[in-house]
Amino acid sequence: MTFDNSETVIIPVEPTSMQVIVDIGAATHPGCVRPNNEDSYLVLRASRSFETLLTNLRPGEIPHWAAERAYGFAVADGMGGCAAGEIASHLALRAVVEHVLYTADWILRDPDAHRDTIAERINDRFAAASISISKQATQNPQWSGMGTTMTMAVSSGNRLFLGHVGDSRAYLFRGDQLQVLTRDHSFAQMLADAGEISKEDVAVHHMRNVLLRHLGGDSANADIRHQPLESGDQLLLCTDGLTDMVPEALVSKILKSGSIAQTTCDQLVAAALEAGGKDNITVVLAKYSWKS
C-alpha cells in the first residue's frame, strides 16, 4: 500500500470583506466643564478563517486559506448624574460584547442575503444593553434614572449596518459631502419634524438635549438602516459633545484634510475643546479604501 503525501498547491480565495482596508481612530475627552467622562466607545474587529494543512484533493478544489472580516463601532453617551451616566454607558457596551460572544455564528459572508437577520441581531443588542442598565438601576437605587444613548455600526466588505438610539450621531463623508445617517431622538427634533420649529433651530433649541428615547428607559427601540460603502468613504460616530460645539462645515473641513484616522479624531476633539468643550466629547472614525 502506498500513500501520496506530496504537497498540493491550492489557489487562495480572498472574499470581499478582506479586500477592504479600514483605517480606524478614536478619541474621547471629558471636556472643559464636566468633572468626569460619561462617554464610552468601542471598536471591534471580528474574523473567521481556516487554513488547509494536508489534503490529497487536486489543486484548486478548495482554498489553501480563507478568511472573512467585519468591523464593529459604538459610541454611548451616559446620563444620570454623578457616576451613573458613566456606569450606564459602560454597561451598554459590555452588554453588546456579551451578546456578540453569545451569538458567535457568522452571518456576514453575504450581508445582503442576511440583511433582516443582521438588523434583528443589532436590535437585540440594543435591547440587551437597555435591560442591563435597567436591572442595575433597580438593584442600586443611587443609580436610579440612569441611561445612555448608543450609536452602533457594523461593516463587512462594502456593506454598512447602523443602529441608533438617542442623539449620538453617525455621519458619512463621501466626495466632500457630509451626510448625517441618524436622526436625533430629541424633543427639539420632534418639534422640527412637526414643523413647529425650523431645522436650523434644532441645534440651538433649549430642549435639543431632552431625549425621547434612550437605553435604560421605556423607549429603547433602535432605528436601523443599511447601505453600501464606497472606497474613500469615512464613517464618523460621535456624541453631542462634538456636534453641539463644532459646526458641520468645520467637521467636513477636518475630514477632508486627508490625515490618518487617529490624527483626524484628535483634531475633531481639539476643535470641540477650542469651542468651549461644554460636554464630554467622543469620536470614532473609520476610513474605507479598497485594495488595488
VEXDO-83527 format. One record per residue: residue number from 1; y negated, x negated, z negated of N, C-alpha, C in turn. Coordinates in steps of 0.1 Angstrom, whole numbers, plus 5000, padded with zeros to 4 digits. Layout:
BEGIN
(r NUM (Y X Z) (Y X Z) (Y X Z))
...
//
This chain:
BEGIN
(r 1 (5012 4991 5000) (5000 5000 5000) (4988 4991 5000))
(r 2 (4978 4994 5008) (4966 4987 5009) (4954 4996 5006))
(r 3 (4943 4989 5001) (4931 4997 4998) (4919 4990 5005))
(r 4 (4911 4999 5011) (4899 4994 5018) (4887 4994 5008))
(r 5 (4884 4982 5003) (4873 4981 4993) (4860 4974 5000))
(r 6 (4860 4975 5013) (4848 4969 5020) (4836 4977 5017))
(r 7 (4824 4969 5017) (4811 4976 5013) (4807 4985 5025))
(r 8 (4802 4996 5021) (4798 5006 5031) (4782 5007 5031))
(r 9 (4776 5006 5042) (4761 5007 5043) (4758 5021 5045))
(r 10 (4750 5027 5036) (4747 5041 5037) (4732 5043 5039))
(r 11 (4728 5051 5047) (4714 5053 5050) (4707 5060 5039))
(r 12 (4696 5055 5033) (4689 5062 5022) (4681 5074 5027))
(r 13 (4680 5083 5019) (4672 5095 5023) (4660 5096 5013))
(r 14 (4648 5098 5017) (4637 5099 5009) (4631 5113 5010))
(r 15 (4632 5122 5000) (4627 5135 5002) (4612 5135 5001))
(r 16 (4606 5147 5004) (4592 5148 5005) (4585 5144 4992))
(r 17 (4591 5148 4981) (4585 5145 4968) (4583 5130 4965))
(r 18 (4591 5122 4972) (4590 5107 4970) (4580 5101 4980))
(r 19 (4575 5109 4989) (4566 5103 4999) (4551 5105 4995))
(r 20 (4549 5110 4983) (4536 5113 4977) (4533 5103 4967))
(r 21 (4521 5096 4968) (4516 5087 4958) (4506 5094 4950))
(r 22 (4507 5094 4937) (4498 5101 4928) (4491 5090 4919))
(r 23 (4478 5089 4920) (4470 5080 4911) (4465 5089 4900))
(r 24 (4468 5086 4887) (4465 5095 4876) (4457 5089 4866))
(r 25 (4447 5096 4861) (4439 5091 4850) (4437 5103 4840))
(r 26 (4433 5099 4828) (4430 5109 4817) (4420 5103 4807))
(r 27 (4412 5111 4801) (4403 5107 4791) (4399 5118 4782))
(r 28 (4396 5115 4769) (4392 5125 4760) (4382 5119 4750))
(r 29 (4372 5127 4745) (4362 5122 4736) (4358 5134 4727))
(r 30 (4355 5131 4714) (4351 5142 4706) (4337 5147 4709))
(r 31 (4329 5139 4717) (4315 5143 4720) (4306 5138 4709))
(r 32 (4293 5142 4710) (4283 5137 4702) (4279 5146 4690))
(r 33 (4286 5158 4689) (4282 5167 4678) (4294 5170 4669))
(r 34 (4305 5173 4675) (4317 5178 4666) (4323 5166 4659))
(r 35 (4328 5167 4647) (4333 5156 4639) (4348 5153 4644))
(r 36 (4355 5162 4649) (4369 5160 4653) (4371 5165 4667))
(r 37 (4382 5161 4673) (4386 5164 4687) (4397 5175 4687))
(r 38 (4393 5187 4691) (4403 5198 4691) (4410 5199 4705))
(r 39 (4406 5190 4714) (4412 5190 4728) (4425 5182 4727))
(r 40 (4434 5186 4736) (4446 5178 4738) (4450 5177 4753))
(r 41 (4456 5167 4757) (4460 5166 4771) (4474 5161 4772))
(r 42 (4481 5163 4784) (4494 5158 4786) (4496 5156 4801))
(r 43 (4502 5144 4804) (4506 5141 4817) (4521 5137 4817))
(r 44 (4529 5143 4826) (4543 5141 4826) (4547 5137 4840))
(r 45 (4558 5129 4841) (4564 5127 4854) (4579 5130 4852))
(r 46 (4585 5139 4860) (4599 5142 4858) (4606 5138 4871))
(r 47 (4618 5134 4870) (4626 5130 4882) (4640 5132 4880))
(r 48 (4647 5133 4891) (4662 5133 4891) (4666 5123 4902))
(r 49 (4677 5116 4900) (4682 5107 4911) (4697 5104 4910))
(r 50 (4702 5099 4920) (4716 5094 4920) (4717 5082 4929))
(r 51 (4727 5074 4926) (4730 5062 4934) (4745 5061 4937))
(r 52 (4749 5060 4949) (4763 5058 4953) (4767 5044 4950))
(r 53 (4777 5042 4941) (4781 5028 4938) (4793 5024 4946))
(r 54 (4803 5033 4948) (4815 5029 4956) (4820 5042 4963))
(r 55 (4824 5040 4975) (4829 5051 4983) (4836 5045 4996))
(r 56 (4846 5053 5001) (4852 5050 5014) (4847 5059 5025))
(r 57 (4837 5067 5022) (4831 5076 5033) (4824 5067 5043))
(r 58 (4823 5072 5055) (4817 5065 5066) (4802 5063 5063))
(r 59 (4796 5052 5069) (4781 5050 5067) (4773 5062 5072))
(r 60 (4764 5067 5064) (4755 5078 5068) (4760 5091 5064))
(r 61 (4772 5093 5059) (4777 5106 5055) (4770 5111 5042))
(r 62 (4767 5102 5033) (4760 5105 5021) (4749 5094 5019))
(r 63 (4739 5098 5012) (4729 5087 5009) (4733 5077 4999))
(r 64 (4729 5065 5000) (4732 5054 4990) (4724 5057 4978))
(r 65 (4711 5062 4980) (4703 5065 4968) (4694 5077 4972))
(r 66 (4692 5086 4963) (4683 5097 4965) (4676 5101 4952))
(r 67 (4664 5105 4953) (4656 5109 4941) (4646 5119 4945))
(r 68 (4642 5127 4935) (4631 5136 4936) (4622 5135 4924))
(r 69 (4609 5138 4926) (4599 5136 4916) (4589 5147 4915))
(r 70 (4585 5150 4903) (4575 5161 4901) (4565 5156 4890))
(r 71 (4553 5161 4890) (4543 5158 4880) (4538 5170 4873))
(r 72 (4536 5168 4860) (4530 5179 4852) (4518 5175 4845))
(r 73 (4508 5184 4844) (4495 5181 4838) (4491 5193 4829))
(r 74 (4484 5190 4818) (4479 5201 4810) (4468 5197 4802))
(r 75 (4458 5206 4800) (4447 5204 4790) (4446 5216 4782))
(r 76 (4443 5214 4769) (4442 5225 4759) (4430 5223 4750))
(r 77 (4422 5233 4748) (4410 5233 4740) (4412 5242 4728))
(r 78 (4415 5236 4717) (4418 5244 4705) (4405 5250 4699))
(r 79 (4408 5261 4691) (4397 5267 4684) (4402 5273 4671))
(r 80 (4393 5275 4661) (4397 5280 4648) (4391 5273 4637))
(r 81 (4383 5263 4640) (4375 5256 4629) (4383 5246 4621))
(r 82 (4377 5237 4615) (4383 5226 4607) (4394 5219 4615))
(r 83 (4406 5218 4610) (4417 5212 4617) (4425 5221 4625))
(r 84 (4422 5234 4624) (4431 5245 4630) (4431 5244 4645))
(r 85 (4419 5241 4652) (4419 5240 4666) (4427 5229 4671))
(r 86 (4426 5217 4664) (4434 5206 4668) (4449 5208 4667))
(r 87 (4452 5215 4657) (4467 5218 4655) (4471 5228 4666))
(r 88 (4463 5238 4669) (4467 5247 4679) (4469 5241 4693))
(r 89 (4460 5232 4697) (4462 5226 4710) (4474 5216 4710))
(r 90 (4477 5209 4699) (4488 5201 4698) (4501 5209 4698))
(r 91 (4501 5220 4691) (4513 5229 4691) (4516 5234 4705))
(r 92 (4506 5238 4712) (4508 5243 4726) (4515 5233 4735))
(r 93 (4510 5221 4735) (4516 5211 4744) (4530 5207 4739))
(r 94 (4532 5206 4726) (4545 5204 4721) (4555 5214 4725))
(r 95 (4551 5227 4725) (4559 5238 4729) (4563 5237 4744))
(r 96 (4553 5233 4752) (4556 5231 4766) (4567 5220 4768))
(r 97 (4565 5209 4761) (4575 5198 4763) (4589 5203 4758))
(r 98 (4590 5210 4747) (4603 5215 4742) (4609 5225 4753))
(r 99 (4600 5233 4759) (4606 5243 4769) (4610 5235 4781))
(r 100 (4603 5225 4785) (4607 5217 4797) (4621 5211 4794))
(r 101 (4623 5205 4782) (4636 5199 4779) (4647 5210 4778))
(r 102 (4644 5222 4773) (4653 5232 4772) (4658 5238 4786))
(r 103 (4649 5237 4795) (4652 5242 4809) (4652 5230 4818))
(r 104 (4662 5222 4817) (4661 5209 4824) (4667 5210 4838))
(r 105 (4672 5221 4842) (4677 5222 4856) (4666 5220 4866))
(r 106 (4669 5214 4877) (4659 5211 4887) (4658 5222 4897))
(r 107 (4646 5228 4898) (4644 5238 4908) (4633 5235 4918))
(r 108 (4629 5222 4918) (4617 5218 4926) (4620 5211 4939))
(r 109 (4633 5211 4943) (4637 5205 4955) (4630 5213 4967))
(r 110 (4630 5226 4966) (4624 5234 4976) (4615 5244 4969))
(r 111 (4602 5240 4966) (4593 5248 4958) (4590 5262 4965))
(r 112 (4590 5262 4978) (4588 5275 4985) (4599 5285 4982))
(r 113 (4611 5280 4983) (4623 5289 4980) (4624 5294 4966))
(r 114 (4619 5285 4957) (4620 5289 4942) (4606 5292 4937))
(r 115 (4597 5297 4945) (4583 5299 4941) (4583 5309 4929))
(r 116 (4590 5320 4930) (4590 5330 4920) (4596 5325 4906))
(r 117 (4606 5317 4908) (4613 5312 4896) (4604 5302 4889))
(r 118 (4597 5294 4897) (4587 5284 4891) (4576 5291 4884))
(r 119 (4571 5301 4890) (4560 5309 4884) (4564 5315 4871))
(r 120 (4576 5321 4871) (4582 5327 4859) (4584 5317 4848))
(r 121 (4588 5305 4852) (4590 5294 4842) (4577 5290 4836))
(r 122 (4567 5289 4844) (4554 5285 4839) (4549 5295 4829))
(r 123 (4550 5308 4833) (4546 5319 4824) (4554 5318 4810))
(r 124 (4567 5315 4811) (4575 5314 4799) (4570 5303 4790))
(r 125 (4565 5292 4796) (4560 5281 4788) (4547 5285 4781))
(r 126 (4539 5292 4787) (4527 5297 4781) (4530 5307 4769))
(r 127 (4540 5315 4771) (4545 5324 4761) (4550 5317 4749))
(r 128 (4558 5306 4752) (4564 5298 4741) (4553 5291 4733))
(r 129 (4543 5286 4740) (4532 5280 4733) (4524 5290 4724))
(r 130 (4522 5302 4729) (4515 5312 4721) (4522 5316 4709))
(r 131 (4536 5318 4711) (4544 5322 4699) (4544 5311 4689))
(r 132 (4545 5298 4693) (4545 5287 4684) (4532 5287 4675))
(r 133 (4521 5289 4682) (4508 5289 4674) (4508 5301 4665))
(r 134 (4511 5313 4669) (4511 5325 4661) (4520 5323 4649))
(r 135 (4532 5317 4651) (4541 5315 4640) (4536 5306 4629))
(r 136 (4529 5295 4633) (4524 5285 4624) (4512 5292 4617))
(r 137 (4504 5300 4624) (4492 5306 4617) (4497 5316 4607))
(r 138 (4508 5323 4609) (4513 5332 4599) (4519 5325 4587))
(r 139 (4525 5314 4589) (4531 5306 4578) (4521 5298 4570))
(r 140 (4509 5296 4576) (4499 5288 4570) (4486 5295 4570))
(r 141 (4482 5303 4560) (4470 5311 4560) (4458 5304 4563))
(r 142 (4457 5291 4560) (4445 5283 4562) (4442 5281 4577))
(r 143 (4453 5284 4585) (4451 5282 4600) (4450 5296 4606))
(r 144 (4448 5306 4599) (4448 5320 4604) (4436 5321 4615))
(r 145 (4440 5327 4626) (4430 5328 4637) (4429 5317 4646))
(r 146 (4437 5306 4644) (4436 5295 4654) (4442 5299 4667))
(r 147 (4438 5292 4677) (4442 5295 4691) (4438 5283 4700))
(r 148 (4442 5285 4713) (4438 5274 4722) (4438 5279 4736))
(r 149 (4430 5273 4745) (4431 5275 4759) (4442 5266 4764))
(r 150 (4447 5269 4776) (4456 5259 4782) (4456 5261 4797))
(r 151 (4454 5250 4804) (4455 5250 4819) (4465 5240 4823))
(r 152 (4475 5244 4831) (4487 5236 4834) (4489 5235 4849))
(r 153 (4492 5224 4854) (4495 5222 4868) (4509 5215 4870))
(r 154 (4516 5219 4880) (4529 5212 4883) (4529 5210 4898))
(r 155 (4531 5197 4902) (4532 5194 4916) (4545 5187 4920))
(r 156 (4550 5191 4931) (4562 5185 4937) (4560 5183 4952))
(r 157 (4560 5171 4957) (4556 5169 4971) (4543 5174 4974))
(r 158 (4542 5183 4983) (4529 5188 4987) (4527 5202 4982))
(r 159 (4533 5206 4971) (4532 5219 4966) (4526 5218 4952))
(r 160 (4516 5227 4949) (4510 5227 4936) (4511 5241 4930))
(r 161 (4515 5242 4917) (4515 5254 4909) (4506 5253 4897))
(r 162 (4499 5263 4894) (4489 5263 4883) (4492 5275 4874))
(r 163 (4490 5273 4861) (4490 5283 4851) (4477 5282 4843))
(r 164 (4471 5293 4838) (4458 5292 4832) (4456 5303 4822))
(r 165 (4451 5300 4810) (4447 5310 4800) (4434 5304 4793))
(r 166 (4423 5311 4793) (4411 5306 4786) (4400 5302 4796))
(r 167 (4393 5292 4792) (4382 5287 4800) (4382 5272 4804))
(r 168 (4393 5266 4801) (4395 5252 4806) (4399 5254 4821))
(r 169 (4393 5245 4829) (4394 5248 4844) (4403 5238 4851))
(r 170 (4406 5242 4863) (4413 5233 4873) (4404 5234 4886))
(r 171 (4401 5222 4891) (4394 5221 4904) (4402 5213 4914))
(r 172 (4399 5216 4927) (4405 5209 4938) (4393 5203 4946))
(r 173 (4393 5190 4947) (4383 5183 4955) (4389 5179 4968))
(r 174 (4385 5185 4979) (4391 5182 4993) (4380 5182 5003))
(r 175 (4380 5171 5010) (4370 5170 5021) (4355 5171 5016))
(r 176 (4352 5165 5005) (4339 5165 4999) (4335 5179 4994))
(r 177 (4344 5188 4993) (4341 5202 4987) (4349 5204 4974))
(r 178 (4342 5208 4964) (4348 5211 4951) (4351 5226 4950))
(r 179 (4363 5229 4948) (4367 5243 4947) (4373 5246 4933))
(r 180 (4369 5256 4926) (4374 5259 4913) (4387 5268 4915))
(r 181 (4398 5264 4909) (4411 5271 4912) (4414 5281 4901))
(r 182 (4406 5281 4890) (4409 5290 4879) (4397 5299 4877))
(r 183 (4399 5310 4870) (4388 5320 4866) (4388 5321 4851))
(r 184 (4376 5318 4846) (4374 5318 4831) (4377 5332 4825))
(r 185 (4385 5332 4815) (4388 5344 4807) (4377 5346 4796))
(r 186 (4365 5347 4800) (4354 5348 4791) (4347 5361 4792))
(r 187 (4339 5365 4782) (4332 5377 4782) (4321 5376 4793))
(r 188 (4315 5365 4794) (4304 5363 4804) (4310 5365 4818))
(r 189 (4322 5359 4821) (4328 5360 4834) (4331 5375 4837))
(r 190 (4335 5382 4827) (4338 5396 4828) (4326 5404 4832))
(r 191 (4314 5401 4826) (4302 5407 4830) (4298 5404 4844))
(r 192 (4301 5392 4848) (4298 5388 4862) (4307 5396 4872))
(r 193 (4319 5397 4868) (4329 5404 4877) (4325 5419 4878))
(r 194 (4319 5424 4868) (4314 5438 4868) (4301 5440 4874))
(r 195 (4295 5429 4878) (4282 5430 4885) (4270 5431 4875))
(r 196 (4272 5429 4862) (4262 5431 4853) (4253 5419 4851))
(r 197 (4258 5407 4854) (4250 5395 4855) (4254 5388 4867))
(r 198 (4246 5378 4872) (4249 5371 4884) (4259 5360 4881))
(r 199 (4265 5355 4891) (4275 5344 4890) (4268 5331 4884))
(r 200 (4256 5329 4888) (4248 5318 4883) (4245 5319 4868))
(r 201 (4244 5331 4863) (4241 5333 4849) (4252 5330 4839))
(r 202 (4264 5330 4845) (4276 5328 4836) (4275 5315 4828))
(r 203 (4271 5304 4835) (4271 5291 4829) (4261 5290 4817))
(r 204 (4251 5299 4817) (4241 5298 4806) (4241 5310 4797))
(r 205 (4250 5319 4799) (4251 5332 4791) (4255 5328 4777))
(r 206 (4249 5335 4767) (4252 5332 4753) (4267 5336 4749))
(r 207 (4274 5344 4758) (4288 5348 4755) (4297 5341 4765))
(r 208 (4293 5330 4771) (4302 5323 4780) (4314 5317 4773))
(r 209 (4313 5314 4760) (4325 5308 4753) (4332 5318 4745))
(r 210 (4329 5331 4746) (4337 5341 4739) (4349 5345 4748))
(r 211 (4361 5341 4743) (4373 5343 4752) (4379 5356 4750))
(r 212 (4384 5362 4762) (4392 5374 4762) (4406 5372 4761))
(r 213 (4410 5359 4765) (4424 5355 4765) (4425 5341 4759))
(r 214 (4435 5339 4750) (4438 5326 4745) (4452 5326 4740))
(r 215 (4458 5314 4739) (4471 5313 4733) (4470 5314 4718))
(r 216 (4480 5321 4712) (4479 5324 4698) (4473 5338 4695))
(r 217 (4468 5344 4705) (4462 5358 4704) (4471 5368 4710))
(r 218 (4465 5381 4710) (4473 5392 4715) (4474 5391 4731))
(r 219 (4464 5386 4737) (4463 5385 4752) (4465 5370 4756))
(r 220 (4478 5367 4760) (4481 5353 4763) (4487 5352 4777))
(r 221 (4487 5363 4785) (4493 5362 4798) (4485 5353 4807))
(r 222 (4493 5344 4814) (4487 5334 4822) (4484 5339 4836))
(r 223 (4473 5334 4842) (4471 5336 4856) (4479 5324 4863))
(r 224 (4486 5328 4873) (4494 5318 4880) (4492 5318 4895))
(r 225 (4490 5306 4901) (4488 5306 4915) (4495 5293 4921))
(r 226 (4497 5293 4934) (4503 5281 4940) (4496 5279 4954))
(r 227 (4496 5267 4958) (4490 5264 4971) (4495 5250 4976))
(r 228 (4494 5247 4989) (4498 5234 4994) (4487 5223 4991))
(r 229 (4492 5211 4990) (4483 5200 4988) (4482 5192 5001))
(r 230 (4471 5185 5003) (4469 5176 5014) (4466 5162 5010))
(r 231 (4470 5152 5018) (4466 5138 5015) (4451 5137 5013))
(r 232 (4447 5130 5002) (4433 5129 4999) (4428 5139 4989))
(r 233 (4436 5149 4986) (4432 5159 4975) (4431 5152 4962))
(r 234 (4421 5157 4954) (4420 5153 4940) (4421 5166 4931))
(r 235 (4430 5166 4922) (4432 5177 4912) (4426 5173 4899))
(r 236 (4416 5181 4894) (4409 5179 4882) (4412 5190 4872))
(r 237 (4417 5187 4860) (4418 5196 4849) (4408 5192 4838))
(r 238 (4401 5201 4833) (4391 5197 4823) (4388 5209 4813))
(r 239 (4383 5205 4801) (4379 5215 4792) (4364 5218 4794))
(r 240 (4359 5228 4787) (4345 5232 4789) (4335 5222 4783))
(r 241 (4340 5212 4776) (4331 5201 4772) (4325 5193 4784))
(r 242 (4333 5194 4795) (4328 5188 4808) (4319 5198 4816))
(r 243 (4325 5210 4818) (4319 5220 4827) (4306 5225 4821))
(r 244 (4304 5226 4808) (4292 5231 4802) (4281 5220 4802))
(r 245 (4285 5208 4804) (4275 5197 4803) (4271 5191 4817))
(r 246 (4281 5191 4826) (4279 5184 4839) (4280 5194 4850))
(r 247 (4269 5195 4858) (4269 5205 4870) (4279 5200 4880))
(r 248 (4284 5210 4887) (4295 5208 4897) (4290 5198 4908))
(r 249 (4277 5198 4911) (4272 5188 4921) (4275 5174 4916))
(r 250 (4273 5171 4904) (4275 5158 4898) (4290 5155 4897))
(r 251 (4298 5164 4894) (4312 5163 4893) (4317 5159 4907))
(r 252 (4312 5166 4918) (4316 5162 4931) (4312 5148 4935))
(r 253 (4300 5144 4931) (4295 5131 4934) (4304 5120 4928))
(r 254 (4308 5122 4916) (4316 5113 4909) (4330 5112 4915))
(r 255 (4336 5124 4919) (4349 5124 4925) (4348 5117 4939))
(r 256 (4337 5118 4945) (4336 5113 4959) (4334 5098 4959))
(r 257 (4332 5092 4947) (4329 5078 4946) (4340 5069 4951))
(r 258 (4352 5074 4951) (4363 5066 4956) (4370 5057 4946))
(r 259 (4366 5058 4933) (4371 5049 4923) (4386 5053 4920))
(r 260 (4393 5045 4913) (4406 5048 4909) (4405 5060 4899))
(r 261 (4416 5067 4897) (4416 5079 4889) (4411 5077 4874))
(r 262 (4415 5066 4868) (4411 5064 4854) (4396 5061 4853))
(r 263 (4391 5053 4863) (4377 5050 4863) (4369 5063 4865))
(r 264 (4373 5071 4874) (4367 5084 4876) (4366 5093 4863))
(r 265 (4378 5093 4856) (4378 5101 4844) (4368 5096 4834))
(r 266 (4367 5083 4832) (4358 5076 4823) (4343 5080 4827))
(r 267 (4341 5080 4840) (4327 5083 4845) (4324 5098 4842))
(r 268 (4333 5107 4843) (4331 5121 4841) (4328 5123 4826))
(r 269 (4335 5117 4817) (4333 5118 4803) (4319 5112 4799))
(r 270 (4316 5101 4805) (4303 5094 4803) (4292 5103 4807))
(r 271 (4293 5110 4818) (4283 5120 4823) (4281 5131 4813))
(r 272 (4292 5136 4807) (4291 5147 4797) (4284 5142 4784))
(r 273 (4287 5130 4780) (4281 5124 4768) (4266 5122 4771))
(r 274 (4263 5117 4782) (4248 5115 4786) (4240 5128 4786))
(r 275 (4247 5139 4789) (4240 5152 4790) (4239 5158 4776))
(r 276 (4245 5152 4766) (4244 5157 4752) (4257 5158 4745))
(r 277 (4268 5159 4752) (4281 5159 4746) (4283 5169 4735))
(r 278 (4279 5181 4737) (4279 5191 4726) (4292 5197 4722))
(r 279 (4303 5193 4730) (4316 5197 4727) (4326 5186 4729))
(r 280 (4338 5188 4725) (4349 5179 4729) (4350 5178 4744))
(r 281 (4353 5167 4750) (4354 5165 4764) (4368 5160 4768))
(r 282 (4375 5166 4777) (4388 5161 4781) (4389 5164 4796))
(r 283 (4394 5153 4803) (4396 5154 4818) (4409 5148 4821))
(r 284 (4416 5154 4831) (4428 5148 4837) (4427 5149 4852))
(r 285 (4429 5137 4858) (4427 5137 4873) (4439 5131 4880))
(r 286 (4443 5138 4891) (4454 5133 4899) (4449 5132 4914))
(r 287 (4450 5120 4920) (4446 5118 4933) (4458 5116 4942))
(r 288 (4460 5125 4952) (4472 5125 4960) (4470 5118 4974))
(r 289 (4480 5111 4978) (4480 5105 4991) (4494 5104 4996))
(r 290 (4496 5105 5009) (4509 5104 5015) (4512 5090 5019))
(r 291 (4525 5086 5017) (4529 5073 5022) (4528 5072 5037))
(r 292 (4523 5061 5043) (4521 5060 5057) (4534 5056 5064))
//
